[in-house]
Amino acid sequence: MTELQTPPAEGEEPKLTFEQALTRLEEITHTLESPSFSLEEMLKLYDEASKLIARCTSQLNDANEKITVLRGESEPQA
């Protein structure tokens, strides 16, 4: 089993790349599938995963916007 990482301090934004965030999400998923942690620990991991998902979604949306601009499709098409 993968070693459980300590989440960042309250209000502190983790310095993760998109790929690192995905890797951490995979770790959390595997951990949550294991019954070896308390409910409280699992809720903390679920919260961390929710924040990572939001962060990754935001990064993907930003990348999509940049690609749209680079392709010259910044104006909505009818």
PAKESE-236747 format. One record per atom (N, C-alpha, C, O, CB): residue number from 1; residue in one letter; atom name; x, y, z. Coordinates in nm, 2 decimals. Each point is the difference from the previous one (the first is absolute). Glycine has a CB too. Layout:
   n res atom     c1     c2     c3
 NUM   A   CA      X      Y      Z
...
// end
This chain:
   n res atom     c1     c2     c3
   1   M    N   0.08  -0.12   0.00
   1   M   CA  -0.08   0.12   0.00
   1   M    C   0.09   0.12   0.00
   1   M    O   0.11   0.00   0.06
   1   M   CB  -0.30  -0.12   0.06
   2   T    N   0.14   0.23  -0.18
   2   T   CA   0.08   0.12  -0.01
   2   T    C  -0.01   0.08   0.13
   2   T    O  -0.10  -0.01   0.07
   2   T   CB   0.05   0.02  -0.31
   3   E    N   0.16   0.05   0.27
   3   E   CA   0.01   0.08   0.13
   3   E    C  -0.09   0.11  -0.01
   3   E    O  -0.01   0.08  -0.10
   3   E   CB   0.24  -0.15   0.14
   4   L    N  -0.31   0.09   0.07
   4   L   CA  -0.09   0.11   0.01
   4   L    C   0.07   0.14   0.01
   4   L    O   0.07   0.01   0.10
   4   L   CB  -0.24  -0.17   0.00
   5   Q    N   0.14   0.25  -0.19
   5   Q   CA   0.07   0.13   0.01
   5   Q    C  -0.09   0.09   0.09
   5   Q    O  -0.12  -0.01   0.00
   5   Q   CB   0.23  -0.02  -0.23
   6   T    N  -0.04   0.12   0.30
   6   T   CA  -0.07   0.10   0.08
   6   T    C  -0.05   0.11  -0.09
   6   T    O   0.08   0.06  -0.08
   6   T   CB   0.06  -0.11   0.28
   7   P    N  -0.27   0.08  -0.19
   7   P   CA  -0.05   0.11  -0.09
   7   P    C   0.06   0.14   0.05
   7   P    O   0.05   0.01   0.11
   7   P   CB  -0.26  -0.14  -0.15
   8   P    N   0.20   0.23  -0.05
   8   P   CA   0.06   0.13   0.04
   8   P    C  -0.08   0.06   0.12
   8   P    O  -0.11  -0.04   0.03
   8   P   CB   0.18   0.08  -0.27
   9   A    N   0.00   0.05   0.31
   9   A   CA  -0.07   0.07   0.11
   9   A    C  -0.12   0.07  -0.04
   9   A    O  -0.01   0.04  -0.12
   9   A   CB   0.23  -0.02   0.23
  10   E    N  -0.31   0.01  -0.02
  10   E   CA  -0.12   0.07  -0.03
  10   E    C   0.02   0.13  -0.07
  10   E    O   0.08   0.08   0.05
  10   E   CB  -0.18  -0.19   0.15
  11   G    N   0.04   0.13  -0.31
  11   G   CA   0.01   0.13  -0.07
  11   G    C   0.13   0.00  -0.09
  11   G    O   0.02   0.09  -0.08
  11   G   CB  -0.14   0.02   0.26
  12   E    N   0.20  -0.21  -0.17
  12   E   CA   0.13  -0.01  -0.08
  12   E    C  -0.03  -0.07  -0.13
  12   E    O  -0.05  -0.11   0.00
  12   E   CB   0.19   0.12   0.21
  13   E    N  -0.11   0.05  -0.32
  13   E   CA  -0.02  -0.06  -0.13
  13   E    C   0.12  -0.09  -0.04
  13   E    O   0.12   0.05   0.01
  13   E   CB  -0.26   0.15  -0.08
  14   P    N   0.11  -0.33   0.04
  14   P   CA   0.11  -0.09  -0.04
  14   P    C   0.07   0.05  -0.13
  14   P    O  -0.07   0.05  -0.09
  14   P   CB  -0.05  -0.24   0.21
  15   K    N   0.25   0.17  -0.13
  15   K   CA   0.07   0.04  -0.12
  15   K    C   0.02  -0.13  -0.08
  15   K    O   0.11  -0.06  -0.01
  15   K   CB   0.01   0.25   0.13
  16   L    N  -0.23  -0.23  -0.19
  16   L   CA   0.00  -0.12  -0.08
  16   L    C  -0.02   0.03  -0.15
  16   L    O  -0.08   0.09  -0.03
  16   L   CB   0.00  -0.22   0.23
  17   T    N   0.15   0.06  -0.28
  17   T   CA  -0.03   0.01  -0.15
  17   T    C  -0.13  -0.08  -0.02
  17   T    O  -0.05  -0.07   0.09
  17   T   CB   0.29   0.10  -0.16
  18   F    N  -0.30  -0.02  -0.05
  18   F   CA  -0.12  -0.07  -0.04
  18   F    C   0.03  -0.15   0.02
  18   F    O  -0.08  -0.08   0.05
  18   F   CB   0.01   0.26  -0.21
  19   E    N   0.18  -0.23   0.11
  19   E   CA   0.04  -0.14   0.00
  19   E    C   0.01  -0.05   0.15
  19   E    O  -0.04  -0.11   0.03
  19   E   CB   0.15   0.14  -0.25
  20   Q    N  -0.04   0.06   0.30
  20   Q   CA   0.01  -0.04   0.14
  20   Q    C  -0.13  -0.01   0.07
  20   Q    O  -0.03  -0.09   0.09
  20   Q   CB   0.25   0.20  -0.08
  21   A    N  -0.31  -0.02  -0.04
  21   A   CA  -0.14   0.00   0.06
  21   A    C  -0.07  -0.13  -0.04
  21   A    O  -0.07  -0.06   0.08
  21   A   CB   0.06   0.31  -0.09
  22   L    N   0.02  -0.29  -0.12
  22   L   CA  -0.06  -0.12  -0.04
  22   L    C   0.05  -0.12   0.07
  22   L    O  -0.07  -0.09   0.04
  22   L   CB   0.04   0.19  -0.27
  23   T    N   0.17  -0.10   0.25
  23   T   CA   0.06  -0.11   0.07
  23   T    C  -0.05  -0.01   0.14
  23   T    O  -0.03  -0.11   0.05
  23   T   CB   0.23   0.13  -0.19
  24   R    N  -0.21   0.10   0.20
  24   R   CA  -0.05   0.00   0.14
  24   R    C  -0.15  -0.05   0.01
  24   R    O  -0.04  -0.07   0.09
  24   R   CB   0.20   0.26  -0.04
  25   L    N  -0.24  -0.15  -0.15
  25   L   CA  -0.14  -0.05  -0.01
  25   L    C   0.00  -0.15  -0.01
  25   L    O  -0.09  -0.07   0.06
  25   L   CB   0.02   0.28  -0.17
  26   E    N   0.16  -0.27   0.03
  26   E   CA   0.01  -0.15  -0.01
  26   E    C   0.03  -0.06   0.14
  26   E    O  -0.05  -0.10   0.03
  26   E   CB   0.12   0.12  -0.28
  27   E    N   0.03   0.04   0.32
  27   E   CA   0.04  -0.05   0.13
  27   E    C  -0.12   0.01   0.09
  27   E    O  -0.03  -0.10   0.08
  27   E   CB   0.26   0.18  -0.11
  28   I    N  -0.30   0.03   0.03
  28   I   CA  -0.12   0.01   0.09
  28   I    C  -0.11  -0.10  -0.03
  28   I    O  -0.06  -0.06   0.09
  28   I   CB   0.11   0.31  -0.07
  29   T    N  -0.07  -0.27  -0.15
  29   T   CA  -0.10  -0.10  -0.05
  29   T    C   0.04  -0.14   0.06
  29   T    O  -0.09  -0.07   0.05
  29   T   CB   0.04   0.21  -0.26
  30   H    N   0.17  -0.18   0.19
  30   H   CA   0.04  -0.13   0.05
  30   H    C  -0.01  -0.01   0.16
  30   H    O  -0.04  -0.10   0.05
  30   H   CB   0.20   0.08  -0.25
  31   T    N  -0.13   0.13   0.26
  31   T   CA  -0.01   0.00   0.15
  31   T    C  -0.15  -0.01   0.04
  31   T    O  -0.03  -0.07   0.09
  31   T   CB   0.24   0.21  -0.08
  32   L    N  -0.30  -0.07  -0.08
  32   L   CA  -0.14   0.00   0.04
  32   L    C  -0.06  -0.14  -0.03
  32   L    O  -0.10  -0.03   0.07
  32   L   CB   0.09   0.28  -0.11
  33   E    N   0.07  -0.32  -0.05
  33   E   CA  -0.05  -0.14  -0.03
  33   E    C   0.04  -0.10   0.11
  33   E    O  -0.05  -0.11   0.01
  33   E   CB   0.06   0.17  -0.25
  34   S    N   0.09  -0.02   0.33
  34   S   CA   0.05  -0.08   0.10
  34   S    C  -0.08   0.03   0.13
  34   S    O  -0.01   0.12   0.04
  34   S   CB   0.24  -0.13  -0.15
  35   P    N  -0.27  -0.09   0.19
  35   P   CA  -0.08   0.03   0.12
  35   P    C   0.09   0.02   0.12
  35   P    O  -0.04  -0.01   0.11
  35   P   CB  -0.14  -0.13  -0.20
  36   S    N   0.31   0.17   0.07
  36   S   CA   0.09   0.00   0.11
  36   S    C   0.02   0.14   0.07
  36   S    O   0.08   0.02   0.08
  36   S   CB   0.04  -0.20  -0.20
  37   F    N  -0.21   0.28   0.08
  37   F   CA   0.01   0.13   0.06
  37   F    C  -0.13   0.03   0.07
  37   F    O  -0.10  -0.05  -0.04
  37   F   CB   0.26   0.12  -0.14
  38   S    N  -0.15   0.02   0.27
  38   S   CA  -0.12   0.04   0.07
  38   S    C  -0.09   0.09  -0.08
  38   S    O   0.04   0.05  -0.11
  38   S   CB   0.08  -0.06   0.32
  39   L    N  -0.25   0.02  -0.17
  39   L   CA  -0.09   0.08  -0.08
  39   L    C   0.05   0.15  -0.01
  39   L    O  -0.01   0.06  -0.10
  39   L   CB  -0.18  -0.21   0.18
  40   E    N   0.24   0.20   0.03
  40   E   CA   0.05   0.14   0.00
  40   E    C   0.12   0.02  -0.10
  40   E    O   0.00   0.10  -0.07
  40   E   CB  -0.07  -0.09   0.32
  41   E    N   0.16  -0.11  -0.25
  41   E   CA   0.11   0.01  -0.10
  41   E    C  -0.05  -0.01  -0.14
  41   E    O   0.05   0.07  -0.09
  41   E   CB   0.10  -0.18   0.26
  42   M    N  -0.25   0.03  -0.19
  42   M   CA  -0.06  -0.02  -0.14
  42   M    C  -0.07   0.13  -0.04
  42   M    O   0.01   0.04  -0.11
  42   M   CB  -0.03  -0.29   0.15
  43   L    N  -0.05   0.31   0.06
  43   L   CA  -0.06   0.13  -0.04
  43   L    C   0.10   0.11  -0.03
  43   L    O  -0.03   0.08  -0.09
  43   L   CB  -0.16  -0.14   0.24
  44   K    N   0.30   0.06  -0.08
  44   K   CA   0.11   0.10  -0.04
  44   K    C   0.05  -0.03  -0.14
  44   K    O   0.02   0.10  -0.07
  44   K   CB   0.04  -0.08   0.32
  45   L    N  -0.04  -0.15  -0.28
  45   L   CA   0.05  -0.03  -0.13
  45   L    C  -0.10   0.04  -0.11
  45   L    O   0.03   0.04  -0.11
  45   L   CB   0.10  -0.23   0.21
  46   Y    N  -0.26   0.16  -0.07
  46   Y   CA  -0.11   0.04  -0.09
  46   Y    C   0.00   0.15  -0.03
  46   Y    O  -0.01   0.04  -0.11
  46   Y   CB  -0.12  -0.24   0.19
  47   D    N   0.15   0.28   0.03
  47   D   CA   0.00   0.14  -0.02
  47   D    C   0.12   0.04  -0.08
  47   D    O  -0.01   0.09  -0.09
  47   D   CB  -0.10  -0.06   0.31
  48   E    N   0.23  -0.09  -0.19
  48   E   CA   0.12   0.03  -0.08
  48   E    C  -0.02  -0.03  -0.15
  48   E    O   0.03   0.08  -0.09
  48   E   CB   0.11  -0.12   0.29
  49   A    N  -0.20  -0.08  -0.23
  49   A   CA  -0.03  -0.04  -0.13
  49   A    C  -0.10   0.10  -0.07
  49   A    O   0.02   0.03  -0.12
  49   A   CB   0.02  -0.27   0.18
  50   S    N  -0.14   0.29   0.01
  50   S   CA  -0.09   0.09  -0.06
  50   S    C   0.07   0.13  -0.04
  50   S    O  -0.03   0.05  -0.11
  50   S   CB  -0.15  -0.15   0.25
  51   K    N   0.27   0.15  -0.06
  51   K   CA   0.08   0.12  -0.03
  51   K    C   0.09  -0.03  -0.12
  51   K    O   0.02   0.09  -0.09
  51   K   CB  -0.03  -0.02   0.33
  52   L    N   0.07  -0.19  -0.25
  52   L   CA   0.09  -0.03  -0.11
  52   L    C  -0.08  -0.01  -0.13
  52   L    O   0.05   0.05  -0.10
  52   L   CB   0.10  -0.17   0.26
  53   I    N  -0.27   0.07  -0.15
  53   I   CA  -0.08  -0.01  -0.12
  53   I    C  -0.04   0.14  -0.05
  53   I    O   0.01   0.02  -0.12
  53   I   CB  -0.10  -0.25   0.20
  54   A    N   0.05   0.31   0.01
  54   A   CA  -0.03   0.14  -0.04
  54   A    C   0.12   0.07  -0.06
  54   A    O  -0.01   0.07  -0.10
  54   A   CB  -0.16  -0.06   0.28
  55   R    N   0.29  -0.03  -0.12
  55   R   CA   0.12   0.06  -0.05
  55   R    C   0.03  -0.05  -0.14
  55   R    O   0.03   0.08  -0.09
  55   R   CB   0.06  -0.05   0.32
  56   C    N  -0.10  -0.16  -0.25
  56   C   CA   0.03  -0.06  -0.13
  56   C    C  -0.10   0.04  -0.11
  56   C    O   0.04   0.03  -0.11
  56   C   CB   0.06  -0.23   0.23
  57   T    N  -0.22   0.21  -0.08
  57   T   CA  -0.11   0.05  -0.09
  57   T    C   0.03   0.14  -0.04
  57   T    O  -0.01   0.03  -0.12
  57   T   CB  -0.16  -0.18   0.22
  58   S    N   0.21   0.23  -0.01
  58   S   CA   0.03   0.14  -0.03
  58   S    C   0.12   0.01  -0.10
  58   S    O   0.00   0.08  -0.09
  58   S   CB  -0.09  -0.01   0.32
  59   Q    N   0.19  -0.15  -0.20
  59   Q   CA   0.12   0.00  -0.09
  59   Q    C  -0.04  -0.05  -0.14
  59   Q    O   0.05   0.06  -0.10
  59   Q   CB   0.10  -0.10   0.30
  60   L    N  -0.23  -0.06  -0.21
  60   L   CA  -0.04  -0.05  -0.13
  60   L    C  -0.09   0.11  -0.07
  60   L    O   0.02   0.02  -0.12
  60   L   CB  -0.02  -0.26   0.20
  61   N    N  -0.08   0.31  -0.01
  61   N   CA  -0.08   0.10  -0.06
  61   N    C   0.09   0.12  -0.05
  61   N    O  -0.02   0.05  -0.11
  61   N   CB  -0.17  -0.11   0.25
  62   D    N   0.29   0.09  -0.06
  62   D   CA   0.09   0.11  -0.04
  62   D    C   0.08  -0.05  -0.13
  62   D    O   0.02   0.08  -0.09
  62   D   CB   0.00   0.00   0.33
  63   A    N   0.02  -0.20  -0.24
  63   A   CA   0.08  -0.05  -0.12
  63   A    C  -0.09   0.00  -0.12
  63   A    O   0.04   0.03  -0.11
  63   A   CB   0.10  -0.17   0.26
  64   N    N  -0.27   0.10  -0.13
  64   N   CA  -0.09   0.00  -0.11
  64   N    C  -0.02   0.14  -0.06
  64   N    O  -0.01   0.02  -0.12
  64   N   CB  -0.11  -0.22   0.22
  65   E    N   0.11   0.30  -0.01
  65   E   CA  -0.02   0.14  -0.05
  65   E    C   0.12   0.04  -0.07
  65   E    O  -0.01   0.07  -0.11
  65   E   CB  -0.13  -0.02   0.30
  66   K    N   0.26  -0.08  -0.15
  66   K   CA   0.12   0.04  -0.07
  66   K    C   0.01  -0.07  -0.13
  66   K    O   0.04   0.07  -0.10
  66   K   CB   0.08  -0.04   0.32
  67   I    N  -0.16  -0.15  -0.23
  67   I   CA   0.00  -0.07  -0.13
  67   I    C  -0.09   0.06  -0.10
  67   I    O   0.02   0.02  -0.12
  67   I   CB   0.04  -0.23   0.24
  68   T    N  -0.18   0.25  -0.07
  68   T   CA  -0.10   0.06  -0.08
  68   T    C   0.05   0.13  -0.05
  68   T    O  -0.02   0.03  -0.12
  68   T   CB  -0.16  -0.13   0.25
  69   V    N   0.25   0.18  -0.05
  69   V   CA   0.05   0.13  -0.04
  69   V    C   0.11  -0.02  -0.11
  69   V    O   0.01   0.06  -0.10
  69   V   CB  -0.06   0.04   0.33
  70   L    N   0.14  -0.20  -0.20
  70   L   CA   0.11  -0.03  -0.09
  70   L    C  -0.05  -0.05  -0.14
  70   L    O   0.06   0.03  -0.10
  70   L   CB   0.08  -0.08   0.30
  71   R    N  -0.25  -0.02  -0.20
  71   R   CA  -0.06  -0.04  -0.12
  71   R    C  -0.08   0.10  -0.07
  71   R    O  -0.05  -0.02  -0.12
  71   R   CB   0.04  -0.20   0.21
  72   G    N  -0.01   0.34  -0.03
  72   G   CA  -0.07   0.11  -0.06
  72   G    C  -0.15  -0.02   0.01
  72   G    O  -0.07   0.06  -0.09
  72   G   CB   0.26  -0.03  -0.06
  73   E    N  -0.24  -0.10   0.24
  73   E   CA  -0.14  -0.03   0.02
  73   E    C  -0.05   0.07   0.13
  73   E    O  -0.09  -0.06   0.06
  73   E   CB   0.11  -0.16  -0.19
  74   S    N   0.03   0.33   0.16
  74   S   CA  -0.04   0.07   0.12
  74   S    C  -0.14   0.05   0.00
  74   S    O  -0.06   0.02   0.10
  74   S   CB   0.29   0.04  -0.06
  75   E    N  -0.28  -0.03  -0.16
  75   E   CA  -0.14   0.05  -0.02
  75   E    C  -0.09  -0.11  -0.01
  75   E    O   0.02  -0.10  -0.07
  75   E   CB   0.06   0.31  -0.04
  76   P    N  -0.20  -0.21   0.18
  76   P   CA  -0.10  -0.11  -0.01
  76   P    C  -0.05  -0.01  -0.14
  76   P    O  -0.02   0.10  -0.07
  76   P   CB  -0.04  -0.07   0.31
  77   Q    N   0.04  -0.15  -0.29
  77   Q   CA  -0.05  -0.03  -0.13
  77   Q    C  -0.15  -0.03   0.01
  77   Q    O  -0.04  -0.06   0.09
  77   Q   CB   0.27  -0.02  -0.17
  78   A    N  -0.30   0.13  -0.02
  78   A   CA  -0.15  -0.02   0.00
  78   A    C  -0.03  -0.14  -0.05
  78   A    O  -0.12  -0.03  -0.01
  78   A   CB   0.08   0.27  -0.03
// end
